[in-house]
Amino acid sequence: MALGTDYAQQDCSIARALEVVGERWSMLIVRDAFYGVSRFNDFLVHLDIPRAVLTARLRALVEAGVLRKEQYQYSPARYGYHLTEAGLELWLPIHALSRWGEKHASDLGPRTIFTHDTCGTRLSPDSHCVPCGVRVTPEQVIMRQAPGARPNPRTDPVAVALSRPHRLLTPVTDPGPEPAAHH
């Protein structure tokens, strides 16, 4: 018997949040959306996720209002997935979880660091730039490989694009030609 995806007996906002983003792969999909991944095939290759699981998770994240689905090609129909306002609010937990993981779950330390675009300073765990005295929004974040991080052995287009400094929410792949107008 498969485990359920809800916590009906838990009267708790954390339980409600986990019903939305707590399934396996969901937070990594959200993370990749912050990185600028929006196309199904890019999620598929970068995450090494089964196609059916990705389809289900994207559908659930759209239904929950974390992602919005936008058609970017008409023949054949292809869709991109972009963070909504609710999805953008997941930046603080994503960033804090990244910092927690590098401190408590990684023997090799940080692989990626997040810096303020204005001054280049690494963000605090709560996404503040201490020298500038501001909370930094995802649009103001540059991700880069941490000094001394071992090279990423992955060669998929997303991993290659993310091996260089990259502004969050900026597409990691060429958006391709504009779709033809329908009359």
C-alpha positions as CSV (number, residue, x, y, z in Angstrom):
1,M,0.0,0.0,0.0
2,A,1.4,3.4,-1.0
3,L,1.8,6.1,1.6
4,G,-0.7,8.9,1.4
5,T,0.3,12.4,0.6
6,D,-1.6,14.2,3.3
7,Y,-1.3,14.6,7.1
8,A,-5.0,14.7,7.8
9,Q,-4.6,14.1,11.5
10,Q,-2.0,17.0,11.9
11,D,-3.5,20.4,12.6
12,C,-0.3,22.2,11.7
13,S,0.8,24.6,9.0
14,I,4.0,22.6,8.5
15,A,1.9,19.6,7.7
16,R,-0.1,21.6,5.2
17,A,3.1,22.9,3.6
18,L,4.5,19.4,3.3
19,E,1.4,18.3,1.5
20,V,2.4,20.8,-1.2
21,V,6.2,20.5,-1.4
22,G,7.1,17.5,0.8
23,E,6.9,14.8,-1.8
24,R,10.1,13.4,-3.1
25,W,11.5,15.6,-5.9
26,S,9.1,18.5,-5.3
27,M,11.7,20.8,-3.6
28,L,14.3,19.9,-6.2
29,I,11.9,20.9,-8.9
30,V,11.3,24.2,-7.1
31,R,15.1,24.7,-6.6
32,D,15.6,24.1,-10.3
33,A,12.9,26.6,-11.1
34,F,14.8,29.2,-9.0
35,Y,17.9,28.3,-11.0
36,G,16.0,29.2,-14.2
37,V,14.9,25.7,-15.4
38,S,11.4,25.9,-16.9
39,R,11.2,23.2,-19.6
40,F,10.1,19.7,-18.9
41,N,13.0,18.1,-20.7
42,D,15.5,20.2,-18.8
43,F,14.0,19.2,-15.4
44,L,13.9,15.6,-16.6
45,V,17.6,15.5,-17.6
46,H,19.0,17.7,-14.8
47,L,17.1,15.9,-12.0
48,D,17.4,12.3,-13.4
49,I,13.8,11.9,-12.4
50,P,11.4,9.4,-13.9
51,R,9.1,11.0,-16.5
52,A,5.9,9.9,-14.9
53,V,7.1,11.3,-11.5
54,L,8.1,14.6,-13.0
55,T,4.7,14.9,-14.8
56,A,2.9,14.2,-11.5
57,R,5.0,16.6,-9.4
58,L,4.7,19.4,-12.0
59,R,0.9,18.9,-12.1
60,A,0.7,19.0,-8.3
61,L,2.9,22.1,-8.0
62,V,0.7,23.9,-10.7
63,E,-2.5,22.9,-8.9
64,A,-1.1,24.1,-5.6
65,G,-0.2,27.5,-7.1
66,V,3.6,27.1,-6.7
67,L,4.2,27.0,-10.5
68,R,2.3,28.3,-13.4
69,K,2.3,26.5,-16.8
70,E,2.8,28.6,-19.9
71,Q,2.8,27.4,-23.5
72,Y,6.0,28.5,-25.3
73,Q,5.6,26.3,-28.5
74,Y,2.5,25.5,-30.4
75,S,3.4,22.7,-32.8
76,P,4.0,20.4,-31.0
77,A,2.6,22.0,-27.9
78,R,5.3,22.6,-25.3
79,Y,5.0,24.2,-21.9
80,G,7.3,26.0,-19.5
81,Y,6.9,26.0,-15.7
82,H,7.6,29.2,-13.8
83,L,7.4,30.2,-10.2
84,T,4.3,32.1,-9.1
85,E,4.3,34.6,-6.2
86,A,3.6,31.8,-3.8
87,G,6.5,29.8,-5.4
88,L,8.9,32.8,-5.0
89,E,8.1,32.8,-1.3
90,L,9.8,29.4,-1.1
91,W,13.2,31.1,-1.7
92,L,13.9,31.5,2.1
93,P,13.3,27.9,2.9
94,I,15.2,26.7,-0.2
95,H,18.2,28.9,0.7
96,A,18.0,28.0,4.4
97,L,17.8,24.3,3.6
98,S,20.8,24.6,1.3
99,R,22.8,26.2,4.1
100,W,21.7,23.6,6.6
101,G,22.6,20.8,4.2
102,E,26.1,22.2,3.6
103,K,26.7,22.5,7.4
104,H,25.1,19.2,8.6
105,A,24.7,16.8,5.6
106,S,27.7,17.4,3.3
107,D,31.2,16.2,4.1
108,L,32.6,18.3,1.2
109,G,31.1,21.7,2.3
110,P,29.2,24.0,0.0
111,R,29.1,23.3,-3.7
112,T,27.1,26.4,-4.6
113,I,26.9,29.7,-2.9
114,F,24.4,32.5,-3.3
115,T,25.7,36.1,-3.4
116,H,24.2,39.6,-3.5
117,D,24.4,40.9,-7.1
118,T,25.3,44.4,-5.9
119,C,28.3,43.7,-3.8
120,G,29.1,40.0,-4.3
121,T,28.9,39.1,-0.6
122,R,27.6,35.6,0.3
123,L,24.1,35.8,1.8
124,S,23.4,34.9,5.4
125,P,21.1,31.8,5.9
126,D,18.1,34.2,6.1
127,S,19.0,35.7,2.8
128,H,20.4,39.0,4.1
129,C,23.4,40.8,2.7
130,V,25.1,41.9,6.0
131,P,27.4,44.6,4.5
132,C,24.5,46.2,2.6
133,G,22.0,45.7,5.4
134,V,19.2,44.4,3.2
135,R,17.2,41.2,2.7
136,V,18.0,40.0,-0.8
137,T,15.2,38.9,-3.2
138,P,15.8,36.0,-5.6
139,E,16.1,38.4,-8.5
140,Q,19.1,39.9,-6.8
141,V,20.9,36.6,-6.2
142,I,23.9,35.4,-8.2
143,M,24.7,31.7,-7.7
144,R,28.2,30.5,-8.2
145,Q,30.4,27.5,-7.4
146,A,31.9,27.7,-4.0
147,P,35.6,28.4,-3.8
148,G,37.4,25.0,-3.7
149,A,34.3,23.0,-4.7
150,R,35.1,19.9,-6.7
151,P,34.0,20.2,-10.3
152,N,30.5,18.9,-11.1
153,P,30.9,15.7,-13.2
154,R,27.5,16.2,-14.8
155,T,27.4,17.3,-18.5
156,D,23.7,18.0,-19.1
157,P,23.0,21.5,-20.4
158,V,21.6,22.8,-17.1
159,A,24.6,21.6,-15.1
160,V,27.0,23.1,-17.6
161,A,25.1,26.4,-17.5
162,L,25.1,26.4,-13.7
163,S,28.8,25.8,-13.5
164,R,29.3,29.5,-14.3
165,P,27.9,32.4,-12.2
166,H,24.2,32.6,-12.9
167,R,21.5,35.0,-11.8
168,L,18.5,33.2,-10.2
169,L,15.3,33.1,-12.2
170,T,17.2,33.7,-15.5
171,P,16.6,31.0,-18.0
172,V,19.5,28.5,-18.2
173,T,18.8,27.5,-21.8
174,D,18.1,29.3,-25.0
175,P,14.4,30.1,-25.1
176,G,14.3,29.2,-28.8
177,P,12.3,30.9,-31.6
178,E,9.1,32.8,-30.8
179,P,6.0,30.7,-31.5
180,A,4.1,31.6,-34.7
181,A,1.0,33.7,-34.1
182,H,-2.3,32.0,-34.4
183,H,-5.1,33.7,-36.4
